[in-house]
Amino acid sequence: MSNIVTNPVPRTWANVADHVARLADAINNILKGKLNNTGAVTLTANAATTTLTDSRIGAESAIVLQATTANAAGAVATTYLDAPGNGSVVINHANNSQTDRTFKYAVIG
């Protein structure tokens, strides 16, 4: 899964009022907890690892997982992440045939 920022902040100042309005919107969304740093991942069935690909992941990122299904909650105790790299991290987990071990995730840093 790849997440791309679809409406980046412009780097030029052709219209200052538009930039101020966009900055105000961004700051207000941040204050409401809308950080644009989340996604979803489902652990690969019949495998012991799943690669989470997200352009926001870097070597210093912390990845927080939140189980969203019963089978994902059951997998928490045996699930851990390798050190993140540039754009991805490997999730280690139990190898079974469950296809609904789905997590929400947040990338911090």
C-alpha positions in Angstrom: 0.0 0.0 0.0 1.4 3.4 -0.9 0.2 6.7 0.4 0.9 9.9 -1.5 0.1 13.4 -0.4 -2.5 14.5 -3.0 -2.7 18.2 -2.2 0.8 19.3 -1.1 1.5 22.9 0.0 2.7 24.9 -2.9 6.3 26.1 -2.8 5.8 29.4 -4.6 4.0 32.5 -3.3 2.0 33.7 -6.3 -1.1 34.2 -4.2 -0.3 35.0 -0.6 -4.0 35.0 0.5 -4.5 31.5 -0.9 -1.3 30.3 0.9 -2.4 31.8 4.2 -5.9 30.1 3.9 -4.3 26.7 3.1 -1.9 27.0 6.0 -4.7 28.0 8.4 -6.7 24.9 7.2 -3.7 22.7 7.7 -3.0 24.0 11.2 -6.7 23.7 12.2 -6.8 20.1 10.9 -3.6 19.3 12.9 -5.3 20.7 16.0 -8.3 18.4 15.3 -5.9 15.4 15.1 -6.1 15.1 11.3 -2.4 14.4 10.7 -2.5 12.6 7.4 -0.2 9.9 8.8 -2.4 6.8 8.9 -3.3 3.8 6.7 -4.4 0.2 6.9 -2.6 -3.0 6.4 -3.7 -6.7 6.3 -1.1 -9.3 7.3 -0.3 -11.7 4.5 -2.0 -15.1 4.9 0.3 -18.2 4.8 3.4 -16.1 5.3 5.5 -15.0 8.3 6.1 -11.5 7.1 4.2 -8.6 5.5 5.9 -5.6 4.0 4.2 -2.3 4.7 5.1 0.2 2.0 4.3 3.9 2.7 6.3 6.8 1.4 6.0 8.5 4.8 8.1 5.8 6.5 11.7 6.6 7.2 14.6 5.1 9.1 13.6 7.0 12.3 9.9 6.4 12.0 7.8 4.8 14.7 4.9 2.7 13.4 1.9 2.2 15.7 -0.5 -0.7 14.9 -4.1 -0.9 16.0 -6.0 -4.2 15.5 -9.3 -3.7 13.7 -10.5 -7.3 13.6 -10.7 -10.2 16.1 -8.0 -12.1 14.3 -5.7 -9.1 14.2 -6.2 -8.7 18.0 -5.3 -12.3 18.4 -2.1 -11.8 16.4 -0.8 -8.8 18.5 1.2 -10.9 20.9 3.3 -12.5 18.1 3.6 -9.4 15.8 6.6 -7.1 15.7 8.3 -4.8 13.2 11.8 -4.8 11.9 13.7 -1.5 11.8 12.0 0.8 9.3 13.7 1.7 6.1 13.2 4.3 3.4 9.5 3.9 2.5 8.8 0.5 4.1 8.9 -1.7 7.1 8.7 -5.5 7.5 6.0 -6.8 9.9 6.8 -10.2 11.4 3.9 -12.3 12.5 2.6 -15.9 12.9 2.2 -17.8 9.7 -1.4 -19.0 9.3 -4.2 -18.9 6.8 -6.3 -16.1 8.3 -7.0 -13.4 5.7 -8.6 -10.8 8.0 -5.8 -9.8 10.3 -6.2 -6.1 9.5 -4.6 -3.2 11.4 -4.8 0.5 11.1 -1.4 2.1 11.4 0.1 5.5 12.1 3.6 6.7 11.0 5.2 9.0 13.5 8.5 10.7 12.5 
